[in-house]
């Protein structure tokens, strides 16, 4: 399970399992990477719910 983040100058991919962590990043500043991580952690439940709705098992 993962989530993609797009910024003005780049993008990143974060794994949600087994824990939330940066998988890769291109063009984003350290500040943008950290802000995206904070937002993913803050909205983890909603992101996971959307994932399961989009990819029912």
N, CA, C, O and CB atoms as a CASP TS submission, in Angstrom:
PFRMAT TS
TARGET T0000
AUTHOR 0000-0000-0000
METHOD Language model
MODEL 1
PARENT N/A
ATOM      1  N   UNK     1       0.851  -1.160   0.000  1.00  0.00           N
ATOM      2  CA  UNK     1       0.000   0.000   0.000  1.00  0.00           C
ATOM      3  C   UNK     1       0.906   1.235   0.000  1.00  0.00           C
ATOM      4  O   UNK     1       1.859   1.321   0.775  1.00  0.00           O
ATOM      5  CB  UNK     1      -0.973  -0.009   1.225  1.00  0.00           C
ATOM      6  N   UNK     2       0.594   2.180  -0.876  1.00  0.00           N
ATOM      7  CA  UNK     2       1.400   3.382  -0.984  1.00  0.00           C
ATOM      8  C   UNK     2       0.539   4.565  -1.428  1.00  0.00           C
ATOM      9  O   UNK     2      -0.616   4.407  -1.823  1.00  0.00           O
ATOM     10  CB  UNK     2       2.560   3.162  -1.964  1.00  0.00           C
ATOM     11  N   UNK     3       1.133   5.741  -1.350  1.00  0.00           N
ATOM     12  CA  UNK     3       0.456   6.950  -1.793  1.00  0.00           C
ATOM     13  C   UNK     3       1.474   7.809  -2.548  1.00  0.00           C
ATOM     14  O   UNK     3       2.643   7.882  -2.171  1.00  0.00           O
ATOM     15  CB  UNK     3      -0.169   7.731  -0.582  1.00  0.00           C
ATOM     16  N   UNK     4       1.008   8.455  -3.616  1.00  0.00           N
ATOM     17  CA  UNK     4       1.841   9.369  -4.387  1.00  0.00           C
ATOM     18  C   UNK     4       1.497  10.801  -3.992  1.00  0.00           C
ATOM     19  O   UNK     4       0.338  11.131  -3.741  1.00  0.00           O
ATOM     20  CB  UNK     4       1.646   9.151  -5.916  1.00  0.00           C
ATOM     21  N   UNK     5       2.520  11.637  -3.942  1.00  0.00           N
ATOM     22  CA  UNK     5       2.361  13.047  -3.585  1.00  0.00           C
ATOM     23  C   UNK     5       2.963  13.875  -4.707  1.00  0.00           C
ATOM     24  O   UNK     5       4.080  13.609  -5.149  1.00  0.00           O
ATOM     25  CB  UNK     5       3.039  13.380  -2.203  1.00  0.00           C
ATOM     26  N   UNK     6       2.228  14.874  -5.167  1.00  0.00           N
ATOM     27  CA  UNK     6       2.741  15.766  -6.207  1.00  0.00           C
ATOM     28  C   UNK     6       2.894  17.159  -5.639  1.00  0.00           C
ATOM     29  O   UNK     6       1.993  17.682  -4.985  1.00  0.00           O
ATOM     30  CB  UNK     6       1.810  15.782  -7.441  1.00  0.00           C
ATOM     31  N   UNK     7       4.040  17.749  -5.895  1.00  0.00           N
ATOM     32  CA  UNK     7       4.304  19.123  -5.504  1.00  0.00           C
ATOM     33  C   UNK     7       4.498  19.966  -6.746  1.00  0.00           C
ATOM     34  O   UNK     7       4.405  19.465  -7.867  1.00  0.00           O
ATOM     35  CB  UNK     7       5.537  19.213  -4.584  1.00  0.00           C
ATOM     36  N   UNK     8       4.765  21.229  -6.550  1.00  0.00           N
ATOM     37  CA  UNK     8       4.934  22.133  -7.673  1.00  0.00           C
ATOM     38  C   UNK     8       6.161  21.765  -8.519  1.00  0.00           C
ATOM     39  O   UNK     8       6.151  21.931  -9.739  1.00  0.00           O
ATOM     40  CB  UNK     8       5.054  23.564  -7.172  1.00  0.00           C
ATOM     41  N   UNK     9       7.206  21.269  -7.867  1.00  0.00           N
ATOM     42  CA  UNK     9       8.461  20.993  -8.570  1.00  0.00           C
ATOM     43  C   UNK     9       8.857  19.525  -8.598  1.00  0.00           C
ATOM     44  O   UNK     9       9.959  19.195  -9.036  1.00  0.00           O
ATOM     45  CB  UNK     9       9.557  21.773  -7.944  1.00  0.00           C
ATOM     46  N   UNK    10       7.986  18.643  -8.144  1.00  0.00           N
ATOM     47  CA  UNK    10       8.366  17.235  -8.131  1.00  0.00           C
ATOM     48  C   UNK    10       7.290  16.351  -7.550  1.00  0.00           C
ATOM     49  O   UNK    10       6.130  16.746  -7.424  1.00  0.00           O
ATOM     50  CB  UNK    10       9.633  17.050  -7.359  1.00  0.00           C
ATOM     51  N   UNK    11       7.698  15.147  -7.198  1.00  0.00           N
ATOM     52  CA  UNK    11       6.759  14.170  -6.655  1.00  0.00           C
ATOM     53  C   UNK    11       7.482  13.191  -5.741  1.00  0.00           C
ATOM     54  O   UNK    11       8.710  13.103  -5.733  1.00  0.00           O
ATOM     55  CB  UNK    11       6.045  13.415  -7.787  1.00  0.00           C
ATOM     56  N   UNK    12       6.683  12.460  -4.972  1.00  0.00           N
ATOM     57  CA  UNK    12       7.227  11.468  -4.053  1.00  0.00           C
ATOM     58  C   UNK    12       6.242  10.312  -3.911  1.00  0.00           C
ATOM     59  O   UNK    12       5.056  10.433  -4.217  1.00  0.00           O
ATOM     60  CB  UNK    12       7.532  12.102  -2.671  1.00  0.00           C
ATOM     61  N   UNK    13       6.766   9.212  -3.446  1.00  0.00           N
ATOM     62  CA  UNK    13       5.958   8.024  -3.161  1.00  0.00           C
ATOM     63  C   UNK    13       6.276   7.617  -1.730  1.00  0.00           C
ATOM     64  O   UNK    13       7.440   7.545  -1.338  1.00  0.00           O
ATOM     65  CB  UNK    13       6.250   6.844  -4.184  1.00  0.00           C
ATOM     66  N   UNK    14       5.233   7.353  -0.957  1.00  0.00           N
ATOM     67  CA  UNK    14       5.384   6.917   0.437  1.00  0.00           C
ATOM     68  C   UNK    14       4.729   5.570   0.608  1.00  0.00           C
ATOM     69  O   UNK    14       3.590   5.365   0.188  1.00  0.00           O
ATOM     70  CB  UNK    14       4.773   7.946   1.421  1.00  0.00           C
ATOM     71  N   UNK    15       5.444   4.653   1.222  1.00  0.00           N
ATOM     72  CA  UNK    15       4.864   3.373   1.622  1.00  0.00           C
ATOM     73  C   UNK    15       4.006   3.619   2.853  1.00  0.00           C
ATOM     74  O   UNK    15       4.358   4.432   3.708  1.00  0.00           O
ATOM     75  CB  UNK    15       5.973   2.297   1.907  1.00  0.00           C
ATOM     76  N   UNK    16       2.883   2.919   2.945  1.00  0.00           N
ATOM     77  CA  UNK    16       2.034   2.971   4.137  1.00  0.00           C
ATOM     78  C   UNK    16       2.226   1.741   4.998  1.00  0.00           C
ATOM     79  O   UNK    16       1.864   1.737   6.175  1.00  0.00           O
ATOM     80  CB  UNK    16       0.568   3.107   3.746  1.00  0.00           C
ATOM     81  N   UNK    17       2.797   0.693   4.413  1.00  0.00           N
ATOM     82  CA  UNK    17       3.012  -0.551   5.138  1.00  0.00           C
ATOM     83  C   UNK    17       4.412  -1.067   4.893  1.00  0.00           C
ATOM     84  O   UNK    17       4.899  -0.922   3.772  1.00  0.00           O
ATOM     85  CB  UNK    17       1.981  -1.600   4.730  1.00  0.00           C
ATOM     86  N   UNK    18       5.075  -1.642   5.828  1.00  0.00           N
ATOM     87  CA  UNK    18       4.590  -1.929   7.174  1.00  0.00           C
ATOM     88  C   UNK    18       4.504  -0.681   8.060  1.00  0.00           C
ATOM     89  O   UNK    18       3.873  -0.707   9.117  1.00  0.00           O
ATOM     90  CB  UNK    18       5.489  -2.951   7.826  1.00  0.00           C
ATOM     91  N   UNK    19       5.147   0.417   7.620  1.00  0.00           N
ATOM     92  CA  UNK    19       5.025   1.688   8.337  1.00  0.00           C
ATOM     93  C   UNK    19       5.119   2.797   7.297  1.00  0.00           C
ATOM     94  O   UNK    19       5.572   2.563   6.177  1.00  0.00           O
ATOM     95  CB  UNK    19       6.138   1.845   9.454  1.00  0.00           C
ATOM     96  N   UNK    20       4.701   3.977   7.655  1.00  0.00           N
ATOM     97  CA  UNK    20       4.758   5.103   6.729  1.00  0.00           C
ATOM     98  C   UNK    20       6.210   5.540   6.588  1.00  0.00           C
ATOM     99  O   UNK    20       6.869   5.893   7.565  1.00  0.00           O
ATOM    100  CB  UNK    20       3.862   6.284   7.217  1.00  0.00           C
ATOM    101  N   UNK    21       6.699   5.508   5.330  1.00  0.00           N
ATOM    102  CA  UNK    21       8.066   5.959   5.071  1.00  0.00           C
ATOM    103  C   UNK    21       8.212   6.345   3.610  1.00  0.00           C
ATOM    104  O   UNK    21       7.483   5.854   2.748  1.00  0.00           O
ATOM    105  CB  UNK    21       9.088   4.864   5.444  1.00  0.00           C
ATOM    106  N   UNK    22       9.151   7.222   3.344  1.00  0.00           N
ATOM    107  CA  UNK    22       9.426   7.687   1.993  1.00  0.00           C
ATOM    108  C   UNK    22      10.024   6.553   1.174  1.00  0.00           C
ATOM    109  O   UNK    22      11.001   5.931   1.591  1.00  0.00           O
ATOM    110  CB  UNK    22      10.373   8.904   2.013  1.00  0.00           C
ATOM    111  N   UNK    23       9.441   6.283   0.007  1.00  0.00           N
ATOM    112  CA  UNK    23       9.975   5.278  -0.900  1.00  0.00           C
ATOM    113  C   UNK    23      10.922   5.935  -1.902  1.00  0.00           C
ATOM    114  O   UNK    23      12.025   5.444  -2.142  1.00  0.00           O
ATOM    115  CB  UNK    23       8.831   4.541  -1.632  1.00  0.00           C
ATOM    116  N   UNK    24      10.479   7.051  -2.484  1.00  0.00           N
ATOM    117  CA  UNK    24      11.319   7.776  -3.429  1.00  0.00           C
ATOM    118  C   UNK    24      10.793   9.189  -3.594  1.00  0.00           C
ATOM    119  O   UNK    24       9.627   9.473  -3.319  1.00  0.00           O
ATOM    120  CB  UNK    24      11.373   7.054  -4.790  1.00  0.00           C
ATOM    121  N   UNK    25      11.675  10.071  -4.050  1.00  0.00           N
ATOM    122  CA  UNK    25      11.314  11.465  -4.233  1.00  0.00           C
ATOM    123  C   UNK    25      12.155  12.060  -5.350  1.00  0.00           C
ATOM    124  O   UNK    25      13.347  11.773  -5.464  1.00  0.00           O
ATOM    125  CB  UNK    25      11.497  12.260  -2.925  1.00  0.00           C
ATOM    126  N   UNK    26      11.525  12.892  -6.175  1.00  0.00           N
ATOM    127  CA  UNK    26      12.227  13.587  -7.250  1.00  0.00           C
ATOM    128  C   UNK    26      11.776  15.036  -7.251  1.00  0.00           C
ATOM    129  O   UNK    26      10.591  15.320  -7.425  1.00  0.00           O
ATOM    130  CB  UNK    26      11.963  12.916  -8.635  1.00  0.00           C
ATOM    131  N   UNK    27      12.710  15.951  -7.060  1.00  0.00           N
ATOM    132  CA  UNK    27      12.424  17.376  -7.200  1.00  0.00           C
ATOM    133  C   UNK    27      11.819  18.080  -6.010  1.00  0.00           C
ATOM    134  O   UNK    27      11.669  19.301  -6.045  1.00  0.00           O
ATOM    135  CB  UNK    27      11.543  17.557  -8.307  1.00  0.00           C
ATOM    136  N   UNK    28      11.467  17.370  -4.962  1.00  0.00           N
ATOM    137  CA  UNK    28      10.879  18.006  -3.781  1.00  0.00           C
ATOM    138  C   UNK    28      11.971  18.378  -2.788  1.00  0.00           C
ATOM    139  O   UNK    28      12.969  17.670  -2.646  1.00  0.00           O
ATOM    140  CB  UNK    28       9.841  17.075  -3.115  1.00  0.00           C
ATOM    141  N   UNK    29      11.769  19.490  -2.108  1.00  0.00           N
ATOM    142  CA  UNK    29      12.710  19.898  -1.065  1.00  0.00           C
ATOM    143  C   UNK    29      12.493  19.044   0.184  1.00  0.00           C
ATOM    144  O   UNK    29      11.457  18.395   0.328  1.00  0.00           O
ATOM    145  CB  UNK    29      12.546  21.407  -0.732  1.00  0.00           C
ATOM    146  N   UNK    30      13.464  19.051   1.075  1.00  0.00           N
ATOM    147  CA  UNK    30      13.339  18.317   2.336  1.00  0.00           C
ATOM    148  C   UNK    30      12.114  18.823   3.097  1.00  0.00           C
ATOM    149  O   UNK    30      11.400  18.035   3.718  1.00  0.00           O
ATOM    150  CB  UNK    30      14.627  18.472   3.201  1.00  0.00           C
ATOM    151  N   UNK    31      11.870  20.121   3.052  1.00  0.00           N
ATOM    152  CA  UNK    31      10.707  20.699   3.730  1.00  0.00           C
ATOM    153  C   UNK    31       9.402  20.142   3.164  1.00  0.00           C
ATOM    154  O   UNK    31       8.494  19.798   3.920  1.00  0.00           O
ATOM    155  CB  UNK    31      10.723  22.229   3.604  1.00  0.00           C
ATOM    156  N   UNK    32       9.306  20.051   1.832  1.00  0.00           N
ATOM    157  CA  UNK    32       8.106  19.507   1.193  1.00  0.00           C
ATOM    158  C   UNK    32       7.925  18.025   1.529  1.00  0.00           C
ATOM    159  O   UNK    32       6.806  17.568   1.761  1.00  0.00           O
ATOM    160  CB  UNK    32       8.182  19.696  -0.332  1.00  0.00           C
ATOM    161  N   UNK    33       9.019  17.290   1.554  1.00  0.00           N
ATOM    162  CA  UNK    33       8.969  15.862   1.902  1.00  0.00           C
ATOM    163  C   UNK    33       8.460  15.679   3.328  1.00  0.00           C
ATOM    164  O   UNK    33       7.622  14.817   3.591  1.00  0.00           O
ATOM    165  CB  UNK    33      10.366  15.211   1.746  1.00  0.00           C
ATOM    166  N   UNK    34       8.969  16.489   4.234  1.00  0.00           N
ATOM    167  CA  UNK    34       8.541  16.395   5.638  1.00  0.00           C
ATOM    168  C   UNK    34       7.092  16.823   5.816  1.00  0.00           C
ATOM    169  O   UNK    34       6.363  16.226   6.608  1.00  0.00           O
ATOM    170  CB  UNK    34       9.443  17.251   6.525  1.00  0.00           C
ATOM    171  N   UNK    35       6.665  17.852   5.087  1.00  0.00           N
ATOM    172  CA  UNK    35       5.271  18.303   5.177  1.00  0.00           C
ATOM    173  C   UNK    35       4.332  17.231   4.634  1.00  0.00           C
ATOM    174  O   UNK    35       3.275  16.981   5.213  1.00  0.00           O
ATOM    175  CB  UNK    35       5.073  19.628   4.404  1.00  0.00           C
ATOM    176  N   UNK    36       4.711  16.600   3.531  1.00  0.00           N
ATOM    177  CA  UNK    36       3.889  15.522   2.982  1.00  0.00           C
ATOM    178  C   UNK    36       3.788  14.377   3.980  1.00  0.00           C
ATOM    179  O   UNK    36       2.705  13.828   4.183  1.00  0.00           O
ATOM    180  CB  UNK    36       4.470  15.018   1.647  1.00  0.00           C
ATOM    181  N   UNK    37       4.892  14.015   4.598  1.00  0.00           N
ATOM    182  CA  UNK    37       4.886  12.951   5.605  1.00  0.00           C
ATOM    183  C   UNK    37       3.952  13.299   6.757  1.00  0.00           C
ATOM    184  O   UNK    37       3.185  12.453   7.218  1.00  0.00           O
ATOM    185  CB  UNK    37       6.307  12.702   6.135  1.00  0.00           C
ATOM    186  N   UNK    38       4.014  14.531   7.218  1.00  0.00           N
ATOM    187  CA  UNK    38       3.147  14.969   8.316  1.00  0.00           C
ATOM    188  C   UNK    38       1.674  14.850   7.916  1.00  0.00           C
ATOM    189  O   UNK    38       0.853  14.377   8.701  1.00  0.00           O
ATOM    190  CB  UNK    38       3.476  16.426   8.721  1.00  0.00           C
ATOM    191  N   UNK    39       1.345  15.277   6.702  1.00  0.00           N
ATOM    192  CA  UNK    39      -0.043  15.213   6.234  1.00  0.00           C
ATOM    193  C   UNK    39      -0.514  13.766   6.062  1.00  0.00           C
ATOM    194  O   UNK    39      -1.659  13.445   6.381  1.00  0.00           O
ATOM    195  CB  UNK    39      -0.189  15.971   4.909  1.00  0.00           C
ATOM    196  N   UNK    40       0.351  12.906   5.568  1.00  0.00           N
ATOM    197  CA  UNK    40      -0.005  11.491   5.420  1.00  0.00           C
ATOM    198  C   UNK    40      -0.268  10.879   6.787  1.00  0.00           C
ATOM    199  O   UNK    40      -1.238  10.142   6.960  1.00  0.00           O
ATOM    200  CB  UNK    40       1.115  10.711   4.686  1.00  0.00           C
ATOM    201  N   UNK    41       0.580  11.176   7.752  1.00  0.00           N
ATOM    202  CA  UNK    41       0.377  10.653   9.103  1.00  0.00           C
ATOM    203  C   UNK    41      -0.922  11.181   9.703  1.00  0.00           C
ATOM    204  O   UNK    41      -1.659  10.443  10.357  1.00  0.00           O
ATOM    205  CB  UNK    41       1.563  11.021  10.004  1.00  0.00           C
ATOM    206  N   UNK    42      -1.191  12.450   9.477  1.00  0.00           N
ATOM    207  CA  UNK    42      -2.402  13.077  10.021  1.00  0.00           C
ATOM    208  C   UNK    42      -3.668  12.503   9.403  1.00  0.00           C
ATOM    209  O   UNK    42      -4.699  12.418  10.071  1.00  0.00           O
ATOM    210  CB  UNK    42      -2.361  14.582   9.796  1.00  0.00           C
ATOM    211  N   UNK    43      -3.603  12.109   8.133  1.00  0.00           N
ATOM    212  CA  UNK    43      -4.785  11.631   7.404  1.00  0.00           C
ATOM    213  C   UNK    43      -4.695  10.148   7.042  1.00  0.00           C
ATOM    214  O   UNK    43      -5.340   9.692   6.098  1.00  0.00           O
ATOM    215  CB  UNK    43      -4.976  12.448   6.140  1.00  0.00           C
ATOM    216  N   UNK    44      -3.904   9.413   7.788  1.00  0.00           N
ATOM    217  CA  UNK    44      -3.670   8.003   7.482  1.00  0.00           C
ATOM    218  C   UNK    44      -4.971   7.200   7.372  1.00  0.00           C
ATOM    219  O   UNK    44      -5.123   6.406   6.444  1.00  0.00           O
ATOM    220  CB  UNK    44      -2.781   7.389   8.545  1.00  0.00           C
ATOM    221  N   UNK    45      -5.891   7.390   8.287  1.00  0.00           N
ATOM    222  CA  UNK    45      -7.141   6.626   8.264  1.00  0.00           C
ATOM    223  C   UNK    45      -7.905   6.885   6.959  1.00  0.00           C
ATOM    224  O   UNK    45      -8.382   5.945   6.323  1.00  0.00           O
ATOM    225  CB  UNK    45      -8.022   6.991   9.485  1.00  0.00           C
ATOM    226  N   UNK    46      -8.020   8.146   6.565  1.00  0.00           N
ATOM    227  CA  UNK    46      -8.748   8.502   5.339  1.00  0.00           C
ATOM    228  C   UNK    46      -8.054   7.937   4.096  1.00  0.00           C
ATOM    229  O   UNK    46      -8.719   7.466   3.173  1.00  0.00           O
ATOM    230  CB  UNK    46      -8.876  10.032   5.219  1.00  0.00           C
ATOM    231  N   UNK    47      -6.737   7.984   4.072  1.00  0.00           N
ATOM    232  CA  UNK    47      -5.978   7.461   2.939  1.00  0.00           C
ATOM    233  C   UNK    47      -6.182   5.958   2.829  1.00  0.00           C
ATOM    234  O   UNK    47      -6.429   5.441   1.740  1.00  0.00           O
ATOM    235  CB  UNK    47      -4.478   7.794   3.080  1.00  0.00           C
ATOM    236  N   UNK    48      -6.080   5.258   3.948  1.00  0.00           N
ATOM    237  CA  UNK    48      -6.281   3.802   3.933  1.00  0.00           C
ATOM    238  C   UNK    48      -7.708   3.446   3.516  1.00  0.00           C
ATOM    239  O   UNK    48      -7.913   2.495   2.762  1.00  0.00           O
ATOM    240  CB  UNK    48      -5.974   3.203   5.319  1.00  0.00           C
ATOM    241  N   UNK    49      -8.679   4.192   3.994  1.00  0.00           N
ATOM    242  CA  UNK    49     -10.076   3.941   3.630  1.00  0.00           C
ATOM    243  C   UNK    49     -10.279   4.113   2.127  1.00  0.00           C
ATOM    244  O   UNK    49     -10.963   3.310   1.492  1.00  0.00           O
ATOM    245  CB  UNK    49     -11.016   4.884   4.406  1.00  0.00           C
ATOM    246  N   UNK    50      -9.685   5.162   1.562  1.00  0.00           N
ATOM    247  CA  UNK    50      -9.800   5.402   0.121  1.00  0.00           C
ATOM    248  C   UNK    50      -9.111   4.286  -0.667  1.00  0.00           C
ATOM    249  O   UNK    50      -9.602   3.862  -1.713  1.00  0.00           O
ATOM    250  CB  UNK    50      -9.190   6.774  -0.251  1.00  0.00           C
ATOM    251  N   UNK    51      -7.976   3.816  -0.158  1.00  0.00           N
ATOM    252  CA  UNK    51      -7.253   2.718  -0.828  1.00  0.00           C
ATOM    253  C   UNK    51      -8.140   1.481  -0.900  1.00  0.00           C
ATOM    254  O   UNK    51      -8.293   0.885  -1.965  1.00  0.00           O
ATOM    255  CB  UNK    51      -5.925   2.387  -0.081  1.00  0.00           C
ATOM    256  N   UNK    52      -8.726   1.096   0.233  1.00  0.00           N
ATOM    257  CA  UNK    52      -9.556  -0.113   0.264  1.00  0.00           C
ATOM    258  C   UNK    52     -10.811   0.040  -0.575  1.00  0.00           C
ATOM    259  O   UNK    52     -11.300  -0.942  -1.132  1.00  0.00           O
ATOM    260  CB  UNK    52      -9.937  -0.455   1.694  1.00  0.00           C
ATOM    261  N   UNK    53     -11.338   1.242  -0.676  1.00  0.00           N
ATOM    262  CA  UNK    53     -12.508   1.490  -1.523  1.00  0.00           C
ATOM    263  C   UNK    53     -12.125   1.350  -2.997  1.00  0.00           C
ATOM    264  O   UNK    53     -12.891   0.809  -3.795  1.00  0.00           O
ATOM    265  CB  UNK    53     -13.096   2.901  -1.248  1.00  0.00           C
ATOM    266  N   UNK    54     -10.933   1.842  -3.352  1.00  0.00           N
ATOM    267  CA  UNK    54     -10.485   1.791  -4.738  1.00  0.00           C
ATOM    268  C   UNK    54      -9.999   0.402  -5.147  1.00  0.00           C
ATOM    269  O   UNK    54     -10.170  -0.017  -6.292  1.00  0.00           O
ATOM    270  CB  UNK    54      -9.383   2.798  -4.956  1.00  0.00           C
ATOM    271  N   UNK    55      -9.385  -0.314  -4.181  1.00  0.00           N
ATOM    272  CA  UNK    55      -8.853  -1.650  -4.435  1.00  0.00           C
ATOM    273  C   UNK    55      -9.502  -2.663  -3.484  1.00  0.00           C
ATOM    274  O   UNK    55      -8.835  -3.159  -2.576  1.00  0.00           O
ATOM    275  CB  UNK    55      -7.308  -1.662  -4.273  1.00  0.00           C
ATOM    276  N   UNK    56     -10.780  -2.978  -3.672  1.00  0.00           N
ATOM    277  CA  UNK    56     -11.426  -3.939  -2.764  1.00  0.00           C
ATOM    278  C   UNK    56     -10.791  -5.318  -2.913  1.00  0.00           C
ATOM    279  O   UNK    56     -10.428  -5.738  -4.012  1.00  0.00           O
ATOM    280  CB  UNK    56     -12.949  -4.019  -3.042  1.00  0.00           C
ATOM    281  N   UNK    57     -10.662  -6.021  -1.767  1.00  0.00           N
ATOM    282  CA  UNK    57     -10.036  -7.347  -1.845  1.00  0.00           C
ATOM    283  C   UNK    57     -10.995  -8.464  -1.646  1.00  0.00           C
ATOM    284  O   UNK    57     -10.601  -9.630  -1.686  1.00  0.00           O
ATOM    285  CB  UNK    57      -8.958  -7.467  -0.848  1.00  0.00           C
TER
END
